[in-house]
Amino acid sequence: MTGIKTTGLRKLMFFSGRAHPTLAEEVAGHLGVGVVPTRAFDFANGEIYVRFQESARGADCFLMQSHTAPINKWIMEQLIMVDALKRASARSITVIVPFYGYARQDKKHRGREPISARLVADLLATAGADRILTVDLHTDQIQGFFDGPVDHLFALPVLADYVGGKVDRAKLTVVSPDAGRVRVADRWCDRLGAPLAIVHKRRDPDVANQVTVHEVVGDVRGRVCVLVDDMVDTGGTICAAADALFANGAEDVIVAATHGVLSGPAADRLKNSQVSEFIFTDTLPTPSEVDVDKITVLSMAQTIARAAREVFEDGSVTSLFDEQA
């Protein structure tokens, strides 16, 4: 299948870095194109070489790269690929970033700290990106860091419909693992018609500099609780929240998160947790060392492809937002 799709006098081309080729192939399939053949390799000193095997002159180019580990390598590769497309006279360059790296560094907590999420946006713009298409940013304000259109997609419909189709909704309670995720959890409640509970973390006055107490606000006794978050990294926060729910009488706990980062001790924590199922999307590849049979991975390929098609055809990406709200 060719990597080119034409509409009138316009031409769509789909490119991918090496970070997550499986998702790229699926998105390209939904778009009805192939991934443009690309020669990419690392020099002995770690520098990256990229050359596209087809002309991108005058094309609307969509370049996918998810910022998985090793994150700095894949961000750099994406920047190099954007620069290559710019110098190849691409008509437009949309970078598709299913998982946006450094999103948790979106503000200064203390003096002399960087705002790395803004830096990544600046680097993409400087390289030549005209538009960013991404999924479930850690905070909405990151959209304002890029001086151009940002299409912010949500995994909620994919995740919530899966949960709603396998759990008795009459017994379901949506749970936010902390106060910062309440707004997202509330959208889940609207979609599933379920009540809301919150796990509130506070410091134990008898233990200095440590969050050791998790208070549950809301009735979870005898309920099937779905803990919702944007990502699970090492798994410490989400597993501790699940333990608090079980301690307060929850019948079962399911975790649903868009991005399964799953670094460090995550594999052991998930395996040893009382949580019955961890549900992620495929915005990131599941690390090879994570082999937990209670992990379910759902595809975001169709959602990403629909948004890319709307961008190419000058349609309404907002209509997708309305469906996903």
C-alpha positions in Angstrom: 0.0 0.0 0.0 1.4 3.4 -1.0 2.1 6.0 1.7 0.2 8.6 -0.4 -3.5 9.5 -0.5 -4.8 12.2 -2.9 -7.9 14.4 -2.6 -8.3 16.7 -5.6 -4.9 18.4 -6.0 -3.8 17.7 -2.4 -1.7 14.8 -1.2 -1.6 13.1 2.2 1.5 11.3 3.3 1.9 9.4 6.5 5.3 8.9 8.2 6.4 7.3 11.4 9.4 7.2 13.7 10.8 4.0 15.2 9.2 4.4 18.7 5.9 2.6 18.1 5.6 1.2 14.6 2.7 -1.1 15.4 0.3 1.8 16.2 1.6 3.7 13.2 0.7 0.8 10.9 -2.8 0.6 12.4 -3.4 4.3 12.0 -2.1 4.3 8.4 -4.5 1.3 7.7 -7.5 3.3 8.9 -6.4 6.2 6.7 -6.2 3.9 3.7 -2.5 4.6 3.1 0.8 2.9 4.0 3.6 4.3 6.1 6.1 6.0 3.8 9.3 4.0 3.7 12.1 5.6 5.7 15.7 4.8 6.2 16.6 5.5 9.9 19.5 4.3 12.0 21.8 5.4 14.8 25.5 6.2 14.2 28.1 4.7 16.5 28.1 7.8 18.7 24.3 7.8 19.1 23.4 10.4 16.4 20.4 9.7 14.4 20.2 9.6 10.6 16.8 9.8 8.7 16.0 9.9 5.0 12.5 9.4 3.4 12.3 7.2 0.4 9.6 9.2 -1.3 9.2 12.8 -2.3 7.2 14.9 0.1 7.1 18.1 -2.0 3.7 19.8 -1.8 2.2 17.1 0.5 0.3 17.4 3.7 2.5 15.3 5.9 1.5 13.5 9.1 4.4 12.3 11.2 3.7 10.0 14.2 6.0 9.4 17.1 5.0 8.5 20.6 7.4 9.6 23.3 8.2 6.3 24.9 11.4 5.2 26.6 14.2 6.1 25.8 12.2 9.3 25.6 14.9 11.8 24.7 16.0 9.6 21.7 12.5 9.4 20.2 11.9 13.2 20.7 15.1 13.9 19.0 14.3 11.6 16.1 10.9 13.3 15.7 12.5 16.7 15.5 15.0 15.4 12.9 12.2 14.0 10.8 10.2 17.2 11.0 13.2 19.1 9.9 13.7 16.7 7.0 10.1 17.2 5.9 10.4 21.0 6.1 13.6 20.9 3.9 11.8 18.5 1.5 9.2 21.2 0.8 6.2 19.6 2.5 3.1 21.7 2.2 2.2 21.2 5.9 3.5 19.1 8.8 1.2 17.7 11.5 3.0 15.9 14.2 1.0 13.1 15.9 2.2 12.6 19.4 0.0 9.9 21.1 1.9 10.4 24.3 3.5 13.8 24.8 6.8 13.7 26.6 7.6 15.9 29.6 3.9 16.7 30.0 4.2 16.5 33.8 6.7 19.3 33.8 4.1 21.9 32.8 4.8 24.5 35.5 7.4 25.7 38.0 6.9 24.3 41.4 10.0 25.9 42.8 12.6 28.5 41.7 15.3 27.5 39.1 13.1 24.8 37.5 12.4 24.5 33.8 9.0 24.2 32.1 10.0 21.3 29.9 6.5 20.8 28.4 6.8 24.3 26.9 10.3 23.5 25.7 9.2 20.4 23.8 6.4 22.5 22.1 9.0 25.2 21.1 11.4 22.6 19.7 8.6 21.1 17.5 7.6 24.5 16.2 11.2 25.5 15.6 11.8 22.2 13.7 8.9 23.1 11.4 5.7 21.5 12.8 2.6 23.4 11.8 0.1 21.4 14.0 0.1 19.0 16.9 -2.3 16.1 17.3 -2.1 14.4 20.7 -4.1 12.2 23.2 -5.0 13.1 26.8 -2.4 15.7 27.8 -1.5 15.6 31.5 -2.9 19.1 31.8 -5.0 21.1 29.3 -2.8 24.2 29.6 -0.1 22.5 27.5 -2.2 23.3 24.4 -1.3 26.9 25.0 2.4 26.2 24.8 2.3 25.6 21.0 1.8 28.6 18.7 -0.4 26.8 16.3 -3.4 24.4 16.2 -3.4 21.6 18.8 -6.0 18.8 18.4 -6.4 17.3 21.8 -8.1 13.9 21.6 -9.6 11.9 24.5 -9.5 8.2 25.2 -12.5 8.4 27.5 -15.0 6.9 25.0 -12.8 3.9 24.2 -12.0 3.2 27.8 -15.4 4.0 29.3 -17.4 2.0 26.8 -15.2 -1.0 27.4 -15.8 -0.8 31.1 -19.5 -0.1 30.8 -19.9 -3.1 28.6 -18.5 -5.6 31.0 -19.5 -4.3 34.5 -23.0 -4.0 36.0 -23.4 -0.2 35.9 -25.8 -0.3 38.8 -22.8 -1.3 41.0 -20.2 0.9 39.4 -18.5 3.9 41.1 -16.0 6.1 39.3 -13.0 7.0 41.5 -10.5 9.8 41.1 -7.1 8.9 42.6 -6.5 12.5 43.7 -8.2 15.9 43.6 -6.4 16.8 40.4 -8.3 14.1 38.4 -11.8 15.0 39.6 -12.8 16.8 36.4 -11.9 13.8 34.2 -13.6 11.4 36.6 -16.7 13.5 36.4 -16.8 13.1 32.7 -16.7 9.3 33.2 -19.6 9.6 35.6 -21.7 11.5 33.0 -21.0 8.8 30.4 -21.6 5.8 32.6 -24.3 7.3 34.9 -22.2 6.3 37.9 -21.5 8.1 41.2 -18.2 9.7 42.0 -15.7 9.0 44.8 -12.3 10.5 45.5 -9.2 9.2 47.2 -7.8 12.0 49.2 -4.1 11.9 50.1 -2.8 13.6 53.2 0.3 13.6 55.3 0.3 11.6 58.5 1.3 14.1 61.2 3.3 11.4 63.0 5.5 10.7 59.9 7.5 13.6 58.5 7.6 14.3 54.8 5.6 11.3 53.7 2.1 10.8 52.3 0.8 7.8 54.2 -2.9 8.3 54.7 -5.4 7.8 51.9 -9.0 8.9 52.8 -11.9 7.8 50.6 -14.5 10.5 50.1 -17.7 8.8 48.9 -19.4 5.5 49.4 -17.5 2.6 47.8 -18.6 -0.3 50.1 -19.8 -3.2 48.0 -19.2 -1.3 44.8 -17.1 -2.1 41.7 -14.7 0.9 41.6 -13.1 2.1 38.4 -10.0 4.2 39.2 -9.4 6.6 36.3 -6.2 8.5 35.5 -4.3 9.8 32.5 -1.3 7.6 33.0 0.2 4.9 35.2 4.0 5.2 35.5 5.6 3.3 38.3 2.2 2.2 39.7 2.7 3.4 43.2 0.0 6.0 43.4 -2.7 4.0 41.7 -2.0 0.8 43.6 -2.0 2.7 46.9 -5.4 4.2 45.9 -6.7 0.8 45.1 -5.6 -0.5 48.5 -7.5 2.3 50.2 -10.7 1.4 48.3 -10.5 -2.2 49.3 -9.8 -1.1 52.9 -13.1 0.8 52.7 -15.1 -2.2 51.5 -14.9 -2.0 47.7 -16.0 -5.3 46.1 -13.6 -4.9 43.2 -11.3 -2.3 41.7 -10.5 -1.8 38.0 -7.9 0.7 36.8 -8.4 2.6 33.5 -5.7 4.9 32.2 -4.9 6.3 28.8 -1.1 5.9 28.9 0.6 2.8 30.3 4.1 4.1 30.9 4.9 1.2 33.3 8.4 2.0 34.2 10.6 0.8 37.0 8.8 -1.3 39.6 5.4 -1.1 37.8 5.4 -4.7 36.6 5.7 -6.1 40.1 3.3 -3.6 41.6 0.6 -4.4 39.1 1.1 -8.2 39.4 0.9 -8.1 43.2 -2.0 -5.6 43.4 -5.5 -6.7 44.3 -6.8 -4.8 41.2 -8.6 -7.3 39.0 -7.8 -5.5 35.7 -5.6 -2.7 34.4 -7.0 -1.1 31.2 -4.7 1.0 29.0 -4.7 2.3 25.4 -1.9 1.7 22.9 -0.7 5.2 22.8 2.5 3.7 24.2 4.0 0.2 23.5 3.8 -2.1 26.5 7.4 -2.5 27.8 8.7 -6.0 27.0 9.5 -6.7 30.6 5.9 -6.1 31.6 4.1 -9.4 31.4 1.0 -9.1 33.5 -2.0 -11.2 32.5 -4.5 -8.7 33.9 -3.5 -5.9 31.5 -5.9 -5.1 28.7 -4.8 -2.8 25.9 -7.4 -1.0 23.7 -6.6 0.6 20.4 -6.7 4.4 19.7 -5.7 4.0 16.0 -9.2 4.6 14.6 -9.7 7.8 16.7 -6.3 9.2 15.7 -6.9 8.3 12.0 -10.4 10.0 12.1 -8.8 13.2 13.5 -6.0 13.1 10.9 -8.5 12.7 8.1 -10.6 15.7 9.3 -7.4 17.8 9.4 -6.5 16.7 5.9 -10.0 17.3 4.5 -10.4 20.6 6.3 -13.3 19.1 8.3 -14.3 19.5 11.9 -12.0 18.0 14.5 -14.3 19.7 17.0 -17.0 17.2 16.0 -14.9 14.4 17.4 -14.5 16.4 20.6 -18.2 16.8 20.8 -18.6 13.0 20.5 -15.9 12.4 23.1 -17.0 15.0 25.7 
